[in-house]
Amino acid sequence: VASELDVRILMVDRTGQVLFDTQQTWVGEDLSVALPARMSMPMSGLRTAGTFVDSEGAEWAFAAEPLRRSGNDRQVIVFAALQTRSLALAWFTENILPSLARAGLVALVVSILLALIVSASVGAPLRRVAHAVQAITRGETGVRAPVSGPQEVQDVAQALNRMVVQVEASRQSQREFVANVSHDLKTPLTSIQGFSQALLDGTVVDREGTLHAAGIISEEAERMRRMVDDLLILARFDAGQVALAREPVALAPLLQRCIDYL
């Protein structure tokens, strides 16, 4: 058995004296000092295992169990082997590795289930938000991302909705601005076109009428120039290229001039 298992088999009595040794070198030696105190456990009928150091300083791993109990004659059979890396590896493979493998398999199954659950709870709301973004890029109005799912996804949907509201408000403001500008430009253009056509058709023949038409054309052209300048200033404001220079203003003279213009 010792040869097959590559171990050293000892038979030890209750005092720690070796009665039998498969290698025949420890027979008669006292191992009571070398063997740990828990060797008394096999004497009580229990199995135990551990390590001990022999007289030459070599460390041994052992497993012991009672051989027989007959009155006070108690003997223990000890399976001992030199403590080596291969022995530790074999012990780890036999005792720890199966438990770790089972625990790893359970952890893998649980992690896959949790991944599926998290993917379903996060992926579906994100897909709905993505559909809303695609609809917005196609130019559809009134589209809002559904606020659902985990808190992080809800925060993303709410931020997107706020951005959409701001963009729609900006577009509405631009449309109103273009409509107002078109209306304001239409009046001077109509005046310029009418009086210039009158000059071309010869409807105005006297000097006074000609000067009057030319003056109106000049005033309306100047009005259009001011409007264009205002538009350029507004465009620079929107582009962030203009920095306002603020300074104190006396209100009394300003209000007085306003009253004088009324």
C-alpha positions as CSV (number, residue, x, y, z in Angstrom):
1,V,0.0,0.0,0.0
2,A,2.8,2.4,0.9
3,S,4.5,1.7,-2.5
4,E,1.3,2.2,-4.4
5,L,0.4,5.4,-2.7
6,D,3.9,6.7,-2.5
7,V,3.6,7.3,1.3
8,R,5.2,6.1,4.5
9,I,3.0,4.1,6.8
10,L,3.7,4.1,10.5
11,M,2.0,2.4,13.5
12,V,2.3,4.4,16.7
13,D,1.1,3.5,20.1
14,R,-0.5,5.8,22.7
15,T,2.9,7.1,23.9
16,G,4.0,8.1,20.5
17,Q,6.5,5.3,20.0
18,V,6.8,3.9,16.5
19,L,5.8,0.2,16.4
20,F,6.0,-0.3,12.7
21,D,7.5,1.7,9.8
22,T,7.4,0.7,6.1
23,Q,10.9,2.1,5.6
24,Q,12.1,0.5,8.9
25,T,14.2,3.4,10.0
26,W,11.8,4.9,12.6
27,V,10.9,1.7,14.5
28,G,11.4,2.3,18.2
29,E,11.6,6.1,17.9
30,D,9.5,8.4,20.0
31,L,7.4,10.8,17.9
32,S,5.5,12.2,20.8
33,V,7.4,15.5,20.5
34,A,7.4,15.6,16.7
35,L,3.7,14.8,16.3
36,P,1.3,17.6,17.1
37,A,-0.9,17.6,20.2
38,R,-4.0,16.8,18.2
39,M,-2.6,13.3,17.7
40,S,-4.5,12.5,20.8
41,M,-7.7,12.8,18.7
42,P,-7.1,9.6,16.8
43,M,-6.5,8.0,20.2
44,S,-10.0,9.0,21.0
45,G,-11.4,7.4,17.8
46,L,-11.3,10.4,15.5
47,R,-9.3,11.0,12.3
48,T,-6.9,13.9,12.1
49,A,-4.3,15.3,9.7
50,G,-1.5,17.8,9.7
51,T,2.2,18.2,9.5
52,F,5.2,17.4,11.7
53,V,9.0,17.8,11.5
54,D,11.3,14.8,12.1
55,S,14.6,14.8,13.8
56,E,16.5,15.6,10.6
57,G,14.3,18.7,10.0
58,A,12.3,17.3,7.2
59,E,8.6,18.4,7.1
60,W,6.0,15.6,6.7
61,A,2.3,15.7,6.0
62,F,0.3,13.0,7.6
63,A,-3.2,11.6,8.0
64,A,-3.9,9.4,11.0
65,E,-6.7,7.3,12.3
66,P,-7.2,4.7,15.1
67,L,-6.2,1.2,14.1
68,R,-7.9,-0.6,17.0
69,R,-9.0,0.0,20.5
70,S,-8.6,-2.9,23.0
71,G,-8.6,-1.7,26.6
72,N,-5.7,0.7,27.1
73,D,-3.8,-0.6,24.1
74,R,-4.5,2.1,21.6
75,Q,-2.6,2.2,18.3
76,V,-2.7,4.7,15.5
77,I,-1.9,4.1,11.8
78,V,-0.2,7.1,10.2
79,F,0.1,7.8,6.5
80,A,3.0,10.2,6.1
81,A,4.6,11.8,3.0
82,L,7.3,14.4,2.5
83,Q,5.7,17.9,2.2
84,T,6.3,18.9,-1.4
85,R,4.7,21.1,-3.9
86,S,3.2,18.2,-5.8
87,L,1.7,16.9,-2.6
88,A,0.2,20.3,-1.8
89,L,-1.1,20.5,-5.4
90,A,-2.6,17.0,-5.2
91,W,-4.3,17.9,-1.9
92,F,-5.6,21.1,-3.4
93,T,-6.8,19.3,-6.5
94,E,-8.6,16.7,-4.5
95,N,-10.1,18.8,-1.7
96,I,-10.4,22.4,-2.8
97,L,-10.6,22.3,-6.6
98,P,-13.9,20.5,-6.9
99,S,-15.6,22.9,-4.5
100,L,-14.1,25.9,-6.4
101,A,-15.3,24.4,-9.7
102,R,-18.8,23.9,-8.4
103,A,-18.8,27.4,-6.9
104,G,-17.4,28.8,-10.2
105,L,-20.1,27.1,-12.2
106,V,-22.8,28.4,-10.0
107,A,-21.3,31.9,-10.1
108,L,-21.2,31.7,-13.9
109,V,-24.8,30.7,-14.2
110,V,-25.9,33.4,-11.8
111,S,-23.8,36.0,-13.6
112,I,-25.3,35.1,-16.9
113,L,-28.8,35.3,-15.5
114,L,-28.0,38.7,-13.9
115,A,-26.5,39.9,-17.2
116,L,-29.6,38.9,-19.0
117,I,-31.8,40.7,-16.5
118,V,-29.7,43.8,-16.5
119,S,-29.6,43.8,-20.3
120,A,-33.3,43.5,-20.5
121,S,-33.9,46.3,-18.0
122,V,-31.4,48.7,-19.5
123,G,-31.3,47.7,-23.2
124,A,-35.1,48.1,-23.9
125,P,-35.3,51.7,-22.5
126,L,-32.1,52.6,-24.4
127,R,-33.5,51.2,-27.6
128,R,-36.7,53.4,-27.1
129,V,-34.5,56.4,-26.5
130,A,-32.5,55.6,-29.7
131,H,-35.8,55.3,-31.7
132,A,-36.8,58.8,-30.4
133,V,-33.4,60.2,-31.4
134,Q,-33.8,58.7,-34.9
135,A,-37.2,60.3,-35.3
136,I,-35.9,63.7,-34.2
137,T,-33.0,63.5,-36.7
138,R,-35.6,62.8,-39.4
139,G,-37.2,66.1,-38.6
140,E,-40.3,64.8,-36.8
141,T,-41.8,67.3,-34.3
142,G,-43.3,66.7,-31.0
143,V,-41.3,63.5,-30.4
144,R,-40.2,62.8,-26.8
145,A,-38.1,60.0,-25.4
146,P,-40.0,57.7,-23.0
147,V,-38.7,58.1,-19.4
148,S,-38.4,54.5,-18.1
149,G,-35.9,52.0,-16.9
150,P,-33.1,52.5,-14.4
151,Q,-32.4,56.0,-13.0
152,E,-29.4,56.5,-15.3
153,V,-31.5,55.8,-18.4
154,Q,-34.2,58.1,-17.1
155,D,-31.7,60.9,-16.7
156,V,-30.5,60.4,-20.3
157,A,-34.1,60.5,-21.6
158,Q,-35.0,63.6,-19.5
159,A,-31.9,65.4,-20.7
160,L,-32.7,64.5,-24.3
161,N,-36.3,65.8,-23.9
162,R,-35.0,69.1,-22.4
163,M,-32.7,69.4,-25.4
164,V,-35.5,68.8,-27.8
165,V,-37.7,71.4,-26.1
166,Q,-34.9,74.0,-26.4
167,V,-34.2,73.1,-30.0
168,E,-37.9,73.4,-30.9
169,A,-38.1,76.7,-29.1
170,S,-35.0,77.9,-31.0
171,R,-36.5,76.8,-34.3
172,Q,-39.8,78.6,-33.5
173,S,-37.9,81.7,-32.6
174,Q,-36.0,81.6,-35.9
175,R,-39.2,81.1,-37.9
176,E,-40.8,84.1,-36.2
177,F,-37.7,86.2,-36.7
178,V,-37.6,85.4,-40.4
179,A,-41.3,86.2,-40.7
180,N,-40.8,89.5,-39.0
181,V,-37.8,90.4,-41.0
182,S,-39.6,89.5,-44.3
183,H,-42.5,91.7,-43.3
184,D,-40.3,94.6,-42.3
185,L,-38.2,94.4,-45.5
186,K,-41.4,94.2,-47.7
187,T,-42.5,97.8,-46.9
188,P,-39.3,99.6,-48.0
189,L,-38.9,97.3,-51.0
190,T,-42.4,98.1,-52.1
191,S,-41.8,101.8,-51.8
192,I,-38.5,101.7,-53.7
193,Q,-40.0,99.5,-56.4
194,G,-43.0,101.8,-56.8
195,F,-41.2,105.1,-57.0
196,S,-38.4,103.8,-59.2
197,Q,-41.0,102.4,-61.5
198,A,-42.7,105.8,-61.6
199,L,-39.5,107.4,-62.6
200,L,-38.9,104.8,-65.3
201,D,-42.4,105.1,-66.7
202,G,-42.2,108.8,-66.9
203,T,-45.1,109.3,-64.5
204,V,-43.1,111.8,-62.6
205,V,-42.0,114.5,-65.0
206,D,-41.5,117.7,-63.0
207,R,-38.4,118.4,-60.9
208,E,-40.2,118.5,-57.6
209,G,-41.8,115.1,-58.1
210,T,-38.5,113.6,-59.2
211,L,-36.8,114.9,-56.1
212,H,-39.6,113.6,-53.9
213,A,-39.4,110.1,-55.4
214,A,-35.6,110.1,-55.2
215,G,-35.8,111.2,-51.6
216,I,-38.2,108.4,-50.7
217,I,-36.1,105.9,-52.5
218,S,-33.0,107.1,-50.6
219,E,-34.8,107.0,-47.2
220,E,-36.2,103.5,-47.8
221,A,-32.8,102.3,-48.9
222,E,-31.2,103.8,-45.8
223,R,-33.9,102.1,-43.7
224,M,-33.1,98.8,-45.4
225,R,-29.4,99.3,-44.7
226,R,-30.0,99.8,-41.0
227,M,-32.1,96.7,-40.9
228,V,-29.4,94.7,-42.6
229,D,-26.9,96.1,-40.2
230,D,-29.1,95.0,-37.3
231,L,-29.4,91.6,-38.8
232,L,-25.6,91.3,-39.0
233,I,-25.3,92.4,-35.4
234,L,-27.9,89.8,-34.3
235,A,-26.1,87.1,-36.2
236,R,-22.8,88.1,-34.5
237,F,-24.6,88.0,-31.1
238,D,-25.9,84.5,-31.9
239,A,-22.4,83.4,-32.9
240,G,-21.0,84.7,-29.7
241,Q,-18.7,87.1,-31.5
242,V,-19.9,90.3,-29.8
243,A,-19.1,91.2,-26.2
244,L,-21.3,93.9,-24.7
245,A,-19.5,96.9,-23.3
246,R,-21.6,98.0,-20.3
247,E,-21.4,101.5,-18.8
248,P,-23.5,103.7,-16.5
249,V,-26.3,105.7,-18.2
250,A,-28.0,108.8,-16.9
251,L,-31.7,108.0,-17.1
252,A,-33.1,111.5,-16.9
253,P,-31.6,112.9,-20.2
254,L,-32.4,109.6,-21.9
255,L,-36.0,109.7,-20.8
256,Q,-36.2,113.4,-21.8
257,R,-35.0,112.6,-25.3
258,C,-37.6,109.9,-25.6
259,I,-40.3,112.3,-24.5
260,D,-39.1,114.9,-27.0
261,Y,-39.4,112.3,-29.9
262,L,-43.0,111.6,-29.0
